[in-house]
Amino acid sequence: MATQTQVKQQEKERVARLDRNRELRKRLTYRVVGKSDLDKVYELLYASHHQEEPITKHLGLEKGLNSINDADREVEAIILKNLTVMAEDQNGKPVGVVVNNSCHRSDVIQDVFDKEMSEVQDPNYRPLLAIHHQLQEQAIHVYEEVGTDTLFSIRMVGVDPTERGQGIITDLIRRSVLLAGSLGYGGIKAQATSQGALHAYQTIGLLPISSIKYSNFTYDGEKTLLGVSDWQGDTEITFLRKKFFQSALKHIL
């Protein structure tokens, strides 16, 4: 059994791995962005995330920049929380972004979901919202397990297609973990809709705890996501979480 000293050392090593930048081919700077950066955030999300996200592709939602009004409204609301992190190159060019949110246990209740659904403009967007809500309901116990009413949520990740293969996405997620720890969050959650996203989240220590297969999901009496796996073999949406330990937070800070 590991001693307390060994456990602390292991925690230090994990935190050090999160903060390293050695795997990147170029030096980047990171900053928390606000509403003035909204257009830059949209451009990065539409250049990658919205084009490649399997549910969005299956439902035919993406038709060019700012074509998914419901997602754009969500991003605009989230970005005001000052949790979204952008990566820029040495010339100040945005090369990647991770849209982060703060989610309370009460956000999962049915009344909140019903209100969100009533505000949806495109009916084709509703199955995407519904499956995310159903997964959150399945994983509601995570709040009790982590011991908190509020979780830091990694929501969307976008990267400039010309900058792929440099580890930017993984590094953005690492920086989000550091931000969450420095702000005192007790844990992090994410919902991976593809195998690529699942791998990226697991790389930085998030653990899968619940999932829904697209072929089994029913919305309004129909299996609206049947066939999602035909795109790239993605078969399910997965809820992941990571718990912070107080003994590790002082090293992150």
KALIN-V645973 format. One record per pair of residues at least 12 apart in sequence whose C-alpha atoms are under 6 Angstrom apart, sorted by the first residue. I is the first residue (numbers start at 1). J is the second residue. If there is no record, write none. Layout:
I:J
I:J
This chain:
11:248
18:174
24:166
24:167
25:166
28:88
28:89
29:87
29:88
30:86
30:87
31:85
31:86
32:84
32:85
33:84
34:79
44:158
44:159
44:160
45:158
46:65
48:158
49:158
58:228
78:101
83:100
84:98
84:99
84:100
85:97
85:98
95:159
95:160
96:158
96:159
97:157
97:158
98:156
98:157
99:155
99:156
100:153
100:154
100:155
101:153
102:151
102:152
102:153
103:150
103:151
104:149
104:150
105:149
146:243
151:187
151:188
152:188
153:188
153:189
153:190
154:190
170:200
181:249
182:253
186:244
187:242
187:243
187:244
188:241
188:242
189:240
189:241
190:239
190:240
191:238
191:239
192:237
192:238
193:237
194:234
206:240
206:241
206:242
207:240
207:241
208:239
208:240
209:239
209:240
210:238
210:239
211:237
211:238
211:239
212:236
212:237
213:235
213:236
214:226
214:235
214:236
